[in-house]
Amino acid sequence: MAVSSNFNMRLEPSLKIEATNVFDSYGLTMTQAFRLFLTEVVQTKKIPLSFDYNSNQNNELETLKAYHEYLTERDKLEEVSVESLLAETKAMALEA
């Protein structure tokens, strides 16, 4: 069993309440969200600047849909799906 340690921090009450509301909307507790943040910092050796997954994914999906429409029109590729383009894009990102 992993040993854990406590970490305390002082926050303005309004900041804590607002942050808790955001984390709740993602189904996370404050502890879980902070653990995710620290894990990301350790794994990437970078400080993440955006946690807005839905916004980034929506932009990515819109770009892929436009690209899909372009390919379909240009090459009449009916078998190419947005989902397969998304999977290929993610695979290329992981390889980079």
NORKAVEN-V455135 format. One record per residue. N is the residue number from 1. SS is DSSP state (H for helix, E for strand, L for the rest). Layout:
N;SS
N;SS
//
This chain:
1;L
2;L
3;L
4;L
5;L
6;L
7;L
8;L
9;L
10;L
11;L
12;L
13;H
14;H
15;H
16;H
17;H
18;H
19;H
20;H
21;H
22;H
23;H
24;H
25;H
26;L
27;L
28;L
29;L
30;H
31;H
32;H
33;H
34;H
35;H
36;H
37;H
38;H
39;H
40;H
41;H
42;H
43;H
44;H
45;L
46;L
47;L
48;L
49;L
50;L
51;L
52;L
53;H
54;H
55;H
56;H
57;H
58;H
59;H
60;H
61;H
62;H
63;H
64;H
65;H
66;H
67;H
68;H
69;H
70;H
71;H
72;H
73;H
74;H
75;H
76;L
77;L
78;L
79;L
80;L
81;L
82;H
83;H
84;H
85;H
86;H
87;H
88;H
89;H
90;H
91;H
92;H
93;H
94;H
95;H
96;L
//
